[in-house]
Amino acid sequence: MGLCYNDYMIDVKTFFSAVKPFLNEKTRRVIAAALTLGNDVGIKGQISRDTGVSYHAISRGLMELEQGALKETADTKGIRQKGGGRKKIQDHDPSMINR
């Protein structure tokens, strides 16, 4: 699928695959969400298919764009909320500490 930008067609799959290695979880969903702005109804599903970012993640990215949440990423050390992510194996099985 392509998006029109100043009379140029941009292939979303090519664009996203080129920048994806440089993105983290949050920037990936926000950029995918930004690609939907100003476009027709149903674009979220198409962008989701072209980028591999889930429909739900794109919706969350749109909310973050509206709230300006991306500005906070540069000031914080992590991209997840406190307590987010996988728990350490030692928290599940204390015997793993001695191995």
Buried (B, 14 or more C-beta within 10 A) or exposed (E): BEBEEEEEEEEBEEBBEEEBEEBEEBBBBBBBBBBBEEEEEEBBEBBBEBBBBEEEBBBBBBEBBEEEBBEEBEEEEEEEEEEEEEEEEEEEEEEEEEE
